[in-house]
Amino acid sequence: MSTLWPEHLDDIVEEFKDCFDSMERYELLFDYAKNNPNPLPIEEWTEENQILGCQSRAHVICSLDEGGLFLLKAGADAQIVQGLMSITAIAVNGLKPIEVSKLTPVYVEEMQGGSQRALRARVTRIGRAAPRAFQVSAKPQRAWRALR
């Protein structure tokens, strides 16, 4: 893992930095929303896995795979949030839980040229919930109650 974000995010960060303007960045986010690597089906959305403070309906389930590595499944009703959650899943999936707990959303600032505080706030809420799930519960997918 690099100092600021996992190395496998470098191409995504560069892709966003190469965008001509905000509209092109939003279109790219919409593409990531459509191609979420670990979507959380609507039928699995519950109050327990809802991200509080998000204006859209956003839900996340965190767990560990068979190898003990982090797995984030996410879903949202807003495409911008869904795109950010998709990129966050790409960032954290396959990492050790300790690596996830050290990750900050600084990559979002870099993607936006440091100008989009609202997007960073959304990813911060998503990212803050994920590592805490392991700190407060033996059952990470149920830890959302403790975050309220």
C-alpha positions in Angstrom: 0.0 0.0 0.0 1.4 3.4 -0.9 1.6 6.3 1.5 -1.7 8.0 0.5 -3.8 5.3 -1.1 -3.5 1.7 -2.4 -1.4 1.5 -5.5 -4.2 -0.1 -7.5 -6.1 3.3 -7.3 -3.4 5.1 -9.2 -5.0 4.5 -12.6 -8.4 5.7 -11.3 -7.0 8.8 -9.7 -5.1 9.6 -13.0 -8.3 8.9 -15.0 -10.2 11.5 -13.0 -7.3 14.0 -13.0 -7.2 13.8 -16.8 -10.9 14.9 -17.1 -11.4 18.2 -18.8 -14.0 19.5 -16.4 -16.5 18.6 -13.6 -19.1 17.3 -16.0 -16.6 14.8 -17.5 -15.7 13.7 -13.9 -19.4 13.2 -13.1 -19.8 11.1 -16.2 -16.9 9.0 -15.2 -18.4 8.6 -11.7 -21.6 7.4 -13.4 -19.6 4.8 -15.3 -18.1 3.5 -12.0 -21.6 3.5 -10.6 -22.8 1.2 -13.4 -19.8 -1.1 -12.9 -19.8 -1.5 -9.1 -17.5 -4.5 -8.4 -19.5 -5.6 -5.4 -23.1 -4.2 -5.6 -25.3 -4.6 -2.6 -28.8 -5.7 -4.0 -31.7 -3.5 -2.9 -33.3 -6.4 -1.2 -30.3 -6.4 1.3 -30.7 -2.7 2.2 -31.7 -2.4 5.8 -31.7 0.2 8.5 -28.7 -1.6 10.0 -26.5 -1.1 7.0 -27.7 2.4 6.0 -25.0 5.1 6.1 -26.4 7.8 8.3 -25.8 11.5 7.3 -26.0 10.7 3.6 -28.9 12.4 1.8 -29.4 9.6 -0.6 -30.2 6.1 0.4 -26.8 4.4 0.8 -26.0 1.0 2.3 -22.8 -0.8 3.0 -22.0 -4.3 4.3 -18.5 -5.0 5.4 -17.1 -8.5 5.9 -14.0 -10.6 5.5 -13.5 -13.1 2.7 -12.2 -16.6 3.2 -8.6 -15.3 3.3 -9.4 -12.8 6.0 -9.3 -9.8 3.6 -11.7 -6.9 3.6 -14.8 -7.1 1.4 -17.2 -4.1 1.0 -20.5 -4.4 -0.7 -22.3 -1.2 -1.4 -25.5 0.2 -3.0 -27.1 3.7 -3.3 -30.0 5.3 -5.0 -27.9 8.2 -6.3 -25.5 7.6 -9.1 -22.8 10.0 -7.7 -22.8 8.2 -4.4 -22.9 4.8 -6.0 -19.9 5.8 -8.1 -18.0 6.9 -5.1 -18.9 3.8 -3.2 -17.8 1.7 -6.2 -14.4 3.4 -6.2 -14.2 3.0 -2.4 -14.9 -0.8 -2.8 -12.1 -1.0 -5.4 -9.9 0.8 -2.9 -10.5 -1.4 0.1 -11.5 -4.8 -1.2 -8.7 -7.3 -0.8 -6.8 -5.3 1.8 -6.1 -6.4 5.3 -8.5 -4.9 7.8 -5.6 -2.9 9.4 -4.8 -1.4 6.0 -8.4 -0.4 5.6 -8.4 1.3 9.0 -5.5 3.5 8.0 -7.0 4.5 4.7 -8.2 8.1 4.3 -10.2 9.7 1.5 -7.3 11.8 0.3 -7.5 10.0 -3.1 -10.8 11.8 -3.7 -9.2 15.2 -3.3 -6.6 14.2 -5.7 -9.2 13.0 -8.2 -11.0 16.3 -7.9 -8.0 18.6 -7.9 -8.6 19.3 -4.2 -11.7 21.3 -4.9 -14.7 19.1 -4.2 -15.3 19.1 -0.4 -18.8 17.7 -0.8 -17.5 14.6 -2.6 -14.8 14.1 0.0 -17.4 14.3 2.8 -19.4 11.6 1.1 -16.5 9.3 0.8 -15.4 10.1 4.3 -18.7 8.9 5.7 -18.5 5.7 3.6 -14.8 5.1 4.5 -15.3 6.0 8.2 -18.0 3.4 8.6 -16.1 0.6 7.0 -13.0 0.3 9.3 -15.1 1.0 12.4 -17.2 -2.1 11.6 -14.2 -4.2 12.5 -13.3 -2.1 15.6 -16.7 -2.3 17.3 -18.1 -5.7 16.3 -17.1 -9.3 15.8 -19.8 -9.4 13.1 -18.8 -6.5 10.8 -21.9 -6.5 8.7 -23.9 -5.9 11.8 -21.7 -3.1 13.3 -23.8 -0.3 11.8 -25.9 -0.1 15.0 -22.8 0.9 17.0 -22.1 3.7 14.5 -25.3 5.5 15.1 
